[in-house]
Amino acid sequence: MQHVISASFLAFSFFLVSVGVVLTVIANTDIPSFKMGPVSITYKGNSEENSSGD
């Protein structure tokens, strides 16, 4: 029974360390922002067709 407890504790510790490494890498990475601005939220269509004035 002692080996099961120590194996579970070792697996849990490894999991926490792995999650900590992943979160640290994500926090230190310069992730680009994919937000395009308020204009891209609404669909304007083809601007050449809409600006002809017909």
C-alpha positions in Angstrom: 0.0 0.0 0.0 2.9 2.4 0.7 4.1 2.0 -2.9 0.7 2.9 -4.3 0.5 6.1 -2.2 4.0 7.2 -3.1 3.4 6.4 -6.8 0.2 8.5 -6.7 2.0 11.4 -4.9 4.8 11.2 -7.4 2.4 11.3 -10.4 0.5 14.2 -8.9 3.7 16.1 -8.2 4.9 15.5 -11.8 1.5 16.8 -13.1 1.7 19.9 -11.0 5.2 20.6 -12.1 4.3 20.1 -15.7 1.3 22.4 -15.5 3.5 25.0 -13.8 6.1 24.8 -16.6 3.4 25.1 -19.3 1.8 28.1 -17.6 5.2 29.8 -17.1 6.1 29.3 -20.8 2.7 30.7 -21.8 3.1 33.7 -19.5 6.5 34.5 -20.9 5.6 34.0 -24.6 4.8 37.1 -26.6 1.5 36.0 -28.1 0.2 38.3 -30.8 -3.2 39.8 -30.5 -5.6 38.6 -33.2 -8.1 41.4 -32.4 -8.7 43.3 -35.7 -10.7 46.2 -34.3 -14.3 47.3 -34.3 -14.6 47.6 -38.1 -14.1 43.8 -38.7 -17.0 42.9 -36.3 -19.6 44.0 -38.8 -19.5 42.7 -42.3 -19.3 45.6 -44.8 -19.3 43.5 -48.0 -17.1 44.5 -51.0 -16.3 48.2 -50.6 -15.8 48.7 -54.3 -19.3 47.5 -55.1 -20.8 49.7 -52.3 -18.9 52.8 -53.2 -20.0 53.0 -56.9 -23.1 55.1 -56.0 -25.5 53.4 -58.4 
